[in-house]
Amino acid sequence: MISIARKDLIDNMEMYLIPEYMRPGLLRWIEDGIKPGEFLTAIIENDLYQAFNKADDNNIFRIQSYLKFFYNCAPRSCWGSIDRAIEWQKTHNKPVTILIKDLFDEDHDDAGE
């Protein structure tokens, strides 16, 4: 798994003029695979029509900045298509999946005894 320091991500977001209110969603996506709102999801999935459609008054002028940020600073496997986004989300949600699976297996084993 590719690991990028949080400070480097934040510094790069600042360099590419990503608005501060959008940074937590980007960090949650890159670090934890937590799906962001519709605008960032459209950027991540490389759906520029939806990115323009879902952008607020500030982000409409920053779409190129987001694309440059992802291209130059984010792991390639976390953006660029719907399939990549799905895979990223799957691989980064493992702790929650394992926890739920472990709870289920534990309950299932108890019921069978």
N, C-alpha and C positions, 0 to 999 in steps of 0.2 A: 504494500500500500504506500502511496506517495504521501509524504508528510511535509507540510509547509508551515513554517512558524507563523503563529497568529499575528505577531508584530509585523512581519513582512507583508502579510495579507493586508493589514490595516494601512501600513505605509503605502502600499501599491494602490489601494482604494483611494487614498488621499491624492496620490500622484495623478491618478486618472479621473479625479474630480467626481468620484461616486458620492452622492449626497449622504451625509451622516445617517439620516433616518433609514437608508437602504442597507447600510453596512451590516447590521445584525442579521438580516435575512440572508445576505450573501455568506456570512461566516457560518451560520447554522447549516446552510446547504453544503459548503465546501468541507466543513469539519465533521458534520453529523449526518448529512444526507436528509435533512429535514426540508421538505418541499416548501419553497417560498410562495409568495402571492403570484397572481396571474401574470403580471408584467415580467418579473424575474424568471418565472417558469418559461415564458415565451422566449426570452433571451437565451436561457440555458438550452432550450430545445431547438434553437436556431430558427424560430418561427417569427421572422421580422414583421410580417403582416400583423400578427397578434401583438407583438411588442409595441408597434405604433398604435394599435387599437387600444391597448390596455395602459399605455403610459399616461402618467399624470402630467400636469402642466410643466413641471420641472424636468421629469425624465424624458419627455419627448425630444428634448434637445441634447440628451446625454446618451442616446442609444449607441453611438459610435464609441463613446468612452467605455461603456460596459463591454462591448465586443473587444476592444483593445485590452481591457483588463483581463477578460477570460483568455484571450489568445496569448497574452504575454505572461500572465501571473498564476493562472489557475491550472490545476491538473487537467490534462487533455481528456481524461476519461470522465470528467464531471460535467461536460457540456458539449454541445455541437449537434445533438440529435435527440429525439425522444428515446431511442433505444439506449443511448449512453446515460441519459438521465435516469431511466428505470434501473439500469444496472448499478449506477452510483447509489441510488436510494436503497436498493437491496443490500449492497455490500456494507453500507454505513448504518443500517438499522439492525445489524446482527445482535448487538447486546440486548435489545428489546425482544427480538425474535427468540433468542436463546432463553431469556428469562421466562417468557410465556410458555415456550416448549417445555422447559424444565418444570415449571409449575404443573403443566398438564400431565407430563409423564409421572411426576410424583403422585398426583392425585389418582391417576389411572392405576399405578402400581398398588396404592393403598386399597383401592376398590376391589382389586383382584385377589387380595389376600384373605 
